[in-house]
Amino acid sequence: MPAPRIAMSTPRQPVEIDTSVASEARVYDYLLGGTDNFDIDRMVAARQGEAVGGIDNARAAVRANRVFLREVVRYVAAAGVRQFLDVGSGIPTQDNVHEVAQAASPDCRIVYVDYDPIVLAHAHKLLRSTPEGAADFVLGDFREPDRILDQARHTLDFGQPVALMLVSFLHFFADAADPQATVARLVTALPAGSYLVVSHLTADREPEKMRALTEAPGDDAQYEFVMRSHDEVAAFFSGLELTDAGGRAGVGSMEGWLPDATPAPQREWARMYCCAVGRKP
């Protein structure tokens, strides 16, 4: 059997990592129990934990989001999609998109995109595709959608449906950056039958805690949190058909995607996210 492989649209080269400010990818890695983080990331993660009532709550939230990622990839793969564009992928961990998708169908093709050079540093050794499929990584910025699309075309066939994954990601972009226009540009490039997947932090349920969370990163981080309502998240799906995935129609709480056996803390903190899956007609 051929050895697993990874394609790299971004040239292999030394990367410089700024350890003086926290990055969302490294903080997320720390909250998931990873080791690819620094003191500044752990400090900011602790502040985020304090904002939501303790570090265990912060961990429960990101773990719930990871379960959502796994479940929605399975759902989209079961719908027949064999290509995934995961923008803002973060540091590879367990239940990555390619692992879940290729377990469902080994011929799935996946492109990961992130702007953090530490993700590139780990992509070389952690992204492993089945021989039948493909896995690629692009060092790219969400705010440059045309570059992302150009690089993704090395691996993905844009004549066939693609699932655009924006999981726990859009809440890092203020309205001034016009993320809605960027999402629309990416979706426009996808053929009919493609999907848009979004999970997004919301202050609809716990406004005080989530307001405190937006203030937690501060000047020590290269990111901020932007809370959006369910209606504001729904605006990203303009022109798409919101799917009814097992009764989870429209934009709703992430809790609806979690299996019954999911621990109670994760179920509770999943309600701090709203999510949706839209199909391009």
FENQUI-V667972 format. One line per field, one symbol per residue. phi: phi as a letter, one per 40 degrees, with the letter a starting at -180 (. if undefined). psi: psi as a letter, one per 20 degrees, with the letter a starting at -180 (. if undefined). burial: 1 if it has 16 or more other ideal C-beta (glycine too) atoms within 10 Angstrom, else 0. A space follows every 10 residues. Layout:
phi->???
psi->???
burial->???
This chain:
phi->.ccdbbcbcc dcadbbbccc bcbcccccdc ccgcbcabdc cccccccccd cbghcccccc cccccccddc ccccccccch cbbbbbcgcg cdacfcdccc ccccadccbb bcbacccccd dccdbbcbcc ccbabbbbca bdcbcccdcc ccccbbcccb dbccbbcfbc ccbcdccfcc cccccccdcc cdgcbbbbba cbbdcbcccc cccccccgcc bcabbbcbcd cccdccbdgb cccbcggccg caccdccccd ccdddccccc ccbbaabbbc c
psi->pqqqrpqohp qpqqqppoji qqqhghgggg hijrjmrrgh ghghhhhhgh hjjqhhgghh ghhghhgggg hhggghhhij pjppooplha ppbqlrghgg gihhoijqpp pqpqiphhgg hihhihooqq hhbqpqppor phjmhhgggg hhihhqojiq qpooomplgi jjprhhilhg hgghgghhiq rqirqpppqp qqjhgmhggh ghhhiggbii qjrrpoqqrg hhhhhijpiq opqnnkilqa paqhhiipqh jpqghhggih iiqqrrpqpo .
burial->0000010111 0000000000 1111111111 1101011101 1101111110 1100101111 1111111111 1110111000 1111111111 1110011111 1100000111 1111111111 0110011011 0011111111 0100100110 1100110000 1111111111 1110000010 0111011011 0001111111 1111010001 0111011000 1110111101 0111011001 0110100100 1111111100 0100011011 1111111111 0
